[in-house]
Amino acid sequence: MKQISTFIIEKLKVSKARSGDCTVEEFLIWYYFNNTKTIEDLTFTEFFCIDFEPQVVEVYFENNEKKLYDFLMDHLDDEIELYYVEEPDYSYYRFFIDNISFTVENYGNRKFEKKK
């Protein structure tokens, strides 16, 4: 019987984002606005439209997305390693802040690009 980690690695294609590391702010600006706005434009209402992994919100933020939003806003300058994960019909980005794994779906199958 295969170990679960071997099975997962075989089923998923995981790669580090080509553009390298970025800050939380750079990622959020790209993710929400495709680099056309600033972080000040990311209101909680705008933020709330995208689902982060529910288990993370439940376990680390008492099932309160406003606490997650505030946490990310407090960590805008943090450097993150951004990982792109591709499954057959689904892709997403994963990154870590304070040993918490954040996952967001990659709508439109876009590749991360830093603002120029």
Residue pairs with C-beta under 8 A, 6 or more apart in sequence:
2 10
11 87
12 85
12 86
12 87
13 85
13 86
13 87
14 83
14 84
14 85
14 86
15 83
15 84
15 86
16 81
16 82
16 83
16 84
17 82
17 83
17 84
17 93
17 111
17 112
18 111
18 112
19 82
19 112
19 113
19 114
21 79
21 80
21 81
21 82
22 30
22 79
22 80
22 82
22 112
22 114
23 76
23 77
23 78
23 79
23 80
24 72
24 75
24 76
24 77
24 78
24 80
24 95
24 97
25 39
25 76
25 77
26 114
26 115
27 80
27 82
27 93
27 95
27 112
28 39
28 42
28 72
28 76
29 35
29 37
29 38
29 39
29 42
29 115
30 112
30 113
30 114
30 115
31 50
31 93
31 104
32 42
32 46
32 47
32 50
33 41
33 42
34 110
35 113
35 114
35 115
35 116
39 76
44 66
44 69
47 65
47 69
47 72
48 65
48 69
50 104
50 105
51 104
51 105
52 65
52 68
52 102
52 103
52 104
53 101
53 102
53 103
53 104
56 68
56 100
56 101
56 102
56 103
57 63
57 64
57 65
57 68
60 68
60 100
61 67
61 68
61 71
71 97
72 97
75 97
75 98
78 97
80 95
80 96
80 97
81 95
81 96
82 93
82 94
82 95
82 112
83 93
83 94
83 95
84 91
84 92
84 93
84 106
84 111
84 112
85 91
85 92
85 93
85 94
90 105
91 105
91 106
91 109
92 103
92 104
92 105
92 106
93 103
93 104
93 106
93 112
94 101
94 102
94 103
95 101
95 102
96 102
